Amino acid sequence: MLPLPTFRVRLLAAGLTGLSWLPAAAQTAAPATITVQVNKPGGAVSKNMYGLFFEDINFAADGGLYPELIKNKSFETDEHLVGWKALRGGAGLETYAVLSQQPISATNRHFVRLNARVAGPDAGMVNEGFRGMGVKQNAEYTFSLYARKGPGSVNSLTVTLESEKGQPLAQAQVSGLTSEWKKYSLLIKPSATDAKAHLKITLDGAGSVDVDVVSLFPKDTWNNRPNGLRPDLVQLLKDMQPGFLRFPGGCIVEGRTLAERYQWKKTIGDVASREPLINRWNMEFKHRSTPDYYQSFGLGFFEYFQLSEDIGAEPLPILNVGMACQFNSAELAPMSSTAGGPNAGNDPNTGDPTLDTFIQDALDLIEFANGPATSPWGAKRVAMGHPAPFNLKMIGIGNEQWGPQYLERYEPFAKAVKAKYPNIQIVSSAGPSPDGELFEKSQQAPGRAERRVRG
């Protein structure tokens, strides 16, 4: 093995000695020499000085890293039919409506009921995807849905993937419908590549059918996981060799109100039962209005931990500190509660969650990530297919909050986490500026030595 070389670099005065306008003294100054010995590196740089900040903005998750092609697959958004359009061009479809009688589950409360006079290509609905569905020729996609038949003769559904111009790319049939909710799955292979395809579902007969949790998911995912991520984008993230992955974002952690905050417990478990939430970036800026922007949570905290592991990054989950966005409602959770029993953690007057609820969410998250299978939340991780702990080492308390209201909530938060998990490192907020009064106060708060400060 050849010895590592030694480099000598001659630095010319001001780096600009070839320019005639410099003073004569500068042009004639003696060059300096620096010796670079590459076999004797200097101080080590922490890997955690460089990482990734993921935020679900500009369709980064749904419509991006998370490759589900159906928009609003469960009809649970406030505008229940966003992404869907009824086919009313012919005499086939008589009525369609979003209902909630006898739903799939308590967390998936809505479904669409289609009622057709006769079977035909216009007796159904079409989904536009996320501004179109990008599909590849001969690639495999898993189509699935839950369905149950009502009165009439509808025993099957026809599923058609069409190009932007309406040309059929693939077609399949869902058969054997019953009067009870049942999940149906089949493979679809497009005959051509199209950047803005759409999916059509039509009834094969007269009568009614209830439909819910409609999905079109590529088979080609990172590590071939059924609910996996886009392999090309994960590879790009991995190639950056990040030291950490900060998730699930910035302001979506806070929410415009506390009711719209990110709640990690609602993002794990059965994908079909995860409750979607309107994305706080949908109407934040009038010049960038995206009223169809929401979070399905198909990419939830389990998947974020998995992604961190896949790309070799330390997971850095960020949790709400009991404050909504200070640029929006600035809503605050009450500091504590004396209520016990089923009302523990809630304000006895309003029923709203107090800071105790937010602190418990943090403690439960650490148990979910690191706890054994015998612990309540560790058992949930194991049930999702990850027996080994995720080896979580740090969490963030609050996103980008500042001021005394943040600090008074941070302190009991940090105290509780350190009391139960003393080895967990805590990342705090230092406010919106890297200096000034707010920044200085965040450094002087009790417990500062136990915190990593993020600007």
C-alpha positions in Angstrom: 0.0 0.0 0.0 1.5 3.3 -1.1 2.0 6.0 1.7 -0.4 8.8 1.8 0.9 11.9 0.1 1.8 15.2 1.6 0.6 18.3 -0.2 2.2 21.8 -0.1 0.0 24.6 -1.2 1.5 28.0 -2.0 -0.9 30.8 -1.1 -0.4 34.0 -3.1 -1.1 37.3 -1.4 -4.8 38.1 -1.4 -5.3 35.2 -3.9 -5.3 37.8 -6.6 -1.7 38.5 -7.5 -2.2 38.2 -11.2 -4.4 41.3 -11.2 -2.6 44.4 -12.4 -4.7 46.8 -10.3 -3.4 45.5 -6.9 -0.8 47.6 -5.1 2.8 46.7 -6.0 3.5 45.6 -2.4 0.7 43.1 -2.5 1.9 41.8 -5.9 5.4 41.2 -4.7 4.6 39.8 -1.2 6.3 36.4 -0.5 4.0 33.4 -0.9 3.0 31.5 2.2 3.1 27.7 2.4 0.6 25.3 4.1 1.5 21.6 4.5 -1.5 19.2 4.3 -0.8 15.8 5.8 -3.8 13.7 4.8 -2.6 10.8 7.0 -3.0 12.9 10.1 -6.6 14.2 10.2 -7.6 16.9 12.5 -10.5 16.9 15.0 -13.4 14.5 14.4 -16.7 16.1 13.1 -19.8 14.6 14.7 -22.0 12.8 12.2 -25.0 14.6 13.7 -23.8 17.9 12.4 -25.3 17.0 9.1 -28.7 15.6 8.6 -32.1 15.8 6.8 -35.1 17.8 7.8 -38.2 16.2 6.4 -41.5 18.2 6.2 -44.7 17.3 4.5 -44.9 20.4 2.3 -45.3 20.6 -1.4 -46.6 17.0 -1.5 -43.4 15.7 0.0 -45.2 12.7 1.6 -48.5 11.9 0.0 -47.9 12.4 -3.7 -44.1 12.2 -3.2 -42.1 9.9 -1.0 -45.2 7.9 -0.1 -46.2 6.3 -3.4 -50.0 5.8 -2.9 -51.5 6.9 -6.2 -55.1 7.3 -5.0 -56.0 10.7 -3.6 -58.4 10.6 -0.6 -58.8 6.8 -0.7 -61.0 6.6 2.4 -63.3 9.6 2.0 -62.4 10.9 5.5 -61.3 14.5 4.6 -63.7 17.4 5.3 -64.4 17.6 1.6 -65.3 13.9 1.4 -65.1 13.6 -2.4 -61.9 15.5 -3.0 -59.9 13.7 -5.8 -63.1 11.9 -7.0 -65.5 12.7 -9.8 -68.7 10.9 -10.6 -69.2 9.6 -14.1 -72.5 11.2 -15.1 -72.2 11.3 -18.9 -74.6 8.4 -19.5 -77.7 6.8 -17.9 -75.7 4.4 -15.7 -75.0 6.1 -12.4 -78.1 7.3 -10.7 -76.9 8.5 -7.3 -73.7 8.6 -5.3 -73.1 9.8 -1.7 -70.7 9.6 1.2 -72.3 7.9 4.1 -71.4 6.6 7.6 -73.8 3.8 8.5 -72.1 0.6 9.6 -68.6 1.7 8.5 -65.4 -0.4 8.3 -64.2 0.9 11.7 -64.6 3.6 14.3 -61.6 5.4 12.8 -62.7 4.9 9.2 -66.2 6.3 9.5 -67.1 7.2 5.9 -67.5 5.4 2.6 -69.1 6.1 -0.8 -72.3 4.5 -2.0 -72.8 4.1 -5.7 -76.2 3.3 -7.1 -76.5 2.5 -10.8 -79.6 2.1 -13.0 -77.8 -0.1 -15.5 -74.2 -1.4 -15.9 -71.9 0.5 -18.2 -68.7 2.6 -18.6 -70.4 5.6 -17.0 -71.8 3.9 -13.9 -69.1 4.8 -11.4 -66.4 7.2 -10.4 -62.9 8.3 -11.4 -59.9 9.3 -9.2 -57.5 11.9 -10.5 -54.5 10.9 -8.3 -52.1 13.6 -7.1 -52.5 15.9 -10.1 -52.4 12.7 -12.2 -51.0 9.2 -11.6 -47.5 8.5 -12.8 -47.4 4.9 -14.0 -44.8 2.9 -15.9 -45.3 0.4 -18.7 -45.4 -3.2 -17.5 -44.7 -2.2 -13.9 -46.9 -4.0 -11.3 -49.4 -2.1 -9.2 -51.6 -3.5 -6.4 -55.1 -2.4 -6.6 -57.2 -2.9 -3.5 -60.5 -1.7 -2.0 -63.1 -2.6 0.6 -66.6 -3.2 -0.8 -70.0 -4.6 0.1 -73.0 -4.9 -2.1 -76.5 -3.6 -1.4 -79.8 -4.2 -3.2 -79.6 -5.1 -6.8 -77.6 -7.3 -9.1 -74.1 -5.8 -8.8 -71.8 -8.8 -8.1 -68.6 -7.3 -9.5 -66.8 -4.0 -10.3 -64.6 -3.1 -13.3 -61.4 -1.3 -12.6 -59.8 0.6 -15.5 -56.5 2.5 -15.5 -56.7 5.2 -18.2 -54.2 7.5 -19.8 -54.5 11.3 -19.6 -56.3 11.2 -22.9 -58.7 8.5 -21.8 -57.1 5.5 -23.5 -57.2 2.2 -21.5 -53.9 1.2 -20.0 -55.1 -1.8 -17.9 -58.4 -3.3 -16.9 -59.4 -5.9 -14.2 -62.5 -7.1 -12.4 -63.3 -7.3 -8.7 -65.8 -10.2 -8.4 -67.5 -12.1 -5.6 -69.0 -9.1 -3.8 -71.0 -9.9 -0.6 -73.3 -8.0 1.7 -70.4 -7.7 4.3 -67.3 -5.5 4.1 -64.5 -7.4 2.5 -61.1 -6.4 1.1 -60.3 -7.3 -2.5 -56.9 -7.1 -4.1 -55.5 -7.6 -7.7 -52.5 -6.7 -9.8 -52.6 -4.2 -12.6 -50.0 -3.8 -15.3 -50.1 -0.7 -17.5 -49.6 -1.2 -21.2 -47.8 2.1 -21.5 -46.1 4.8 -19.5 -48.2 7.8 -18.6 -47.4 10.7 -16.3 -51.0 11.7 -15.7 -53.2 8.6 -15.7 -56.4 8.2 -13.7 -58.4 5.3 -12.3 -62.0 4.5 -13.0 -64.3 2.1 -11.0 -67.6 1.1 -12.6 -70.5 -1.2 -11.5 -71.2 -4.4 -13.4 -74.9 -4.4 -12.9 -77.9 -2.4 -11.6 -78.1 -1.7 -7.9 -75.8 -0.3 -5.2 -72.3 -0.9 -3.9 -70.4 0.6 -0.9 -66.7 1.3 -1.5 -64.0 2.4 0.8 -60.1 2.4 1.3 -59.4 2.4 -2.5 -55.7 2.0 -3.2 -53.3 1.8 -6.2 -49.8 1.1 -4.9 -46.7 0.2 -6.8 -45.1 -3.2 -6.1 -41.7 -1.6 -6.6 -41.0 -0.1 -3.2 -37.9 0.3 -1.1 -37.0 -3.2 0.3 -40.2 -4.4 -1.5 -42.4 -3.5 1.5 -46.2 -3.6 1.0 -46.5 -0.1 2.5 -43.1 0.9 1.4 -41.6 4.2 0.0 -40.4 5.2 -3.4 -37.1 3.5 -4.0 -35.6 6.2 -6.1 -36.2 8.9 -3.5 -35.1 6.8 -0.6 -31.9 6.0 -2.5 -31.3 9.7 -3.0 -31.7 10.3 0.7 -29.4 7.5 1.6 -26.7 8.7 -0.8 -26.5 11.9 1.1 -25.2 9.9 4.1 -27.2 12.0 6.7 -26.3 11.7 10.4 -29.9 12.2 11.4 -33.5 12.4 10.0 -35.7 15.0 11.6 -39.4 14.2 11.2 -42.3 14.6 10.7 -41.7 18.2 9.8 -41.9 21.8 11.1 -45.1 23.6 11.3 -47.3 20.5 10.8 -46.0 19.4 14.2 -47.7 22.4 15.7 -50.8 22.7 13.5 -52.7 25.9 12.9 -54.7 24.8 16.0 -54.0 22.1 18.5 -56.8 20.0 17.0 -54.8 20.1 13.7 -51.5 19.2 15.4 -49.5 16.0 14.4 -50.5 13.2 16.7 -48.1 10.3 16.3 -50.3 7.7 17.9 -52.8 8.2 15.1 -50.2 7.4 12.5 -49.3 3.8 13.5 -51.1 0.4 13.2 -53.3 -0.7 10.3 -52.9 1.8 7.4 -56.6 1.5 6.6 -57.6 2.8 10.0 -55.3 5.8 10.2 -57.3 9.1 10.3 -56.3 11.6 7.6 -55.9 15.3 8.5 -56.0 18.3 6.3 -52.4 19.6 5.7 -51.8 23.0 7.4 -50.0 24.1 4.2 -53.2 23.7 2.1 -54.4 27.3 2.5 -51.6 29.0 4.3 -50.6 31.2 1.4 -53.2 32.7 -0.9 -50.8 32.7 -3.9 -50.2 28.9 -3.3 -53.7 27.6 -2.5 -53.8 23.8 -2.5 -57.2 22.9 -0.9 -56.7 19.3 -1.9 -53.6 18.9 0.3 -53.9 16.6 3.2 -52.0 13.9 5.2 -53.1 10.3 4.8 -50.5 9.2 7.4 -49.7 6.1 5.3 -46.2 7.5 6.0 -46.4 7.5 9.8 -44.0 7.3 12.7 -43.3 3.6 12.3 -42.4 4.2 8.6 -40.2 7.3 9.6 -38.3 5.2 12.1 -37.9 2.5 9.5 -36.7 5.0 7.0 -34.1 6.4 9.4 -32.8 2.8 9.9 -32.7 2.2 6.1 -30.6 5.2 5.3 -28.3 4.9 8.3 -29.5 8.0 10.1 -30.3 8.7 13.7 -34.1 9.2 14.1 -35.0 12.6 15.5 -38.8 12.8 16.1 -40.2 16.2 16.9 -43.2 16.4 19.3 -45.7 19.1 20.0 -45.0 20.9 23.3 -48.6 22.0 23.9 -48.5 25.0 21.5 -50.1 25.6 18.1 -48.3 27.7 15.5 -47.5 31.1 17.0 -48.0 32.6 13.5 -51.5 31.2 13.4 -53.8 30.7 16.4 -51.0 30.5 19.0 -53.4 28.2 20.9 -52.0 26.8 24.2 -52.7 23.7 26.1 -53.4 24.2 29.8 -50.4 23.5 31.9 -51.7 20.6 34.1 -54.8 18.8 35.3 -55.9 17.5 38.7 -58.6 15.3 37.1 -58.1 11.6 37.5 -59.5 8.4 36.1 -60.8 8.6 32.5 -60.3 12.4 32.5 -56.7 12.3 33.4 -54.7 14.6 31.2 -57.8 16.7 30.3 -58.9 20.0 31.5 -61.9 19.4 33.8 -63.8 22.4 32.5 -63.3 22.1 28.7 -62.2 18.5 28.3 -59.2 19.7 26.2 -55.9 17.9 26.6 -53.5 19.5 29.1 -49.7 19.5 29.0 -49.8 16.2 30.8 -51.2 14.6 27.6 -48.4 15.9 25.5 -45.8 14.8 28.0 -47.3 11.3 28.1 -47.2 11.2 24.3 -43.4 11.7 24.5 -42.9 9.0 27.1 -45.0 6.6 25.1 -43.1 7.4 21.9 -39.8 6.4 23.6 -41.3 3.2 24.8 -42.7 2.5 21.2 -39.3 3.0 19.7 -37.1 1.3 22.4 -39.4 -0.7 24.7 -39.4 -4.5 24.9 -42.3 -6.6 23.5 -43.6 -6.9 27.1 -44.3 -3.2 27.3 -47.6 -1.8 26.0 -46.1 0.5 23.3 -43.2 -1.8 22.5 -45.7 -4.5 21.8 -47.3 -2.3 19.2 -44.0 -1.9 17.4 -43.4 -5.6 17.5 -46.9 -6.2 16.1 -46.1 -3.9 13.2 -43.1 -6.1 12.2 -40.1 -4.7 14.0 -39.1 -6.9 17.0 -35.8 -5.1 17.6 -35.8 -1.6 19.2 -35.2 1.4 16.9 -32.5 2.6 19.4 -33.9 6.1 19.7 -31.4 8.4 21.3 -32.9 11.9 21.0 -36.2 13.7 20.6 -37.2 17.3 19.9 -39.6 19.1 22.2 -41.5 21.7 20.2 -40.8 22.8 16.7 -40.0 26.4 16.2 -41.6 28.0 19.2 -40.1 30.8 21.4 -40.7 33.0 24.4 -41.8 32.4 28.0 -44.8 30.3 27.0 -42.5 27.8 25.3 -40.0 27.8 28.1 -42.6 27.2 30.8 -43.9 24.2 28.9 -40.5 22.9 28.0 -39.2 22.6 31.5 -41.8 20.1 32.9 -41.6 18.2 29.6 -37.8 17.9 29.8 -37.9 17.0 33.5 -40.4 14.1 32.9 -38.4 12.7 30.0 -35.1 12.9 31.9 -36.6 11.3 35.0 -37.7 8.2 33.1 -35.2 8.1 30.3 -32.0 9.9 31.5 -30.0 8.9 28.4 -32.3 10.4 25.9 -30.9 13.7 24.5 -33.4 16.5 24.1 -33.4 19.0 21.3 -35.1 22.3 22.1 -36.0 25.4 20.1 -34.0 28.5 20.4 -36.6 30.7 18.7 -36.8 32.1 15.2 -33.4 33.9 15.3 -29.8 32.8 16.0 -29.2 35.7 18.4 -31.1 38.4 20.4 -33.2 38.4 23.5 -35.3 35.3 22.8 -32.2 33.3 21.9 -30.4 34.4 25.1 -33.4 33.6 27.3 -33.6 30.1 25.9 -29.9 29.6 26.9 -30.5 30.8 30.4 -33.5 28.6 31.2 -33.1 25.9 33.9 -32.0 22.6 32.5 -30.1 24.2 29.6 -27.1 21.9 30.1 -29.3 18.9 29.3 -30.5 20.3 26.0 -29.3 20.6 22.5 -30.3 23.9 21.2 -31.6 24.2 17.7 -31.7 27.5 15.9 
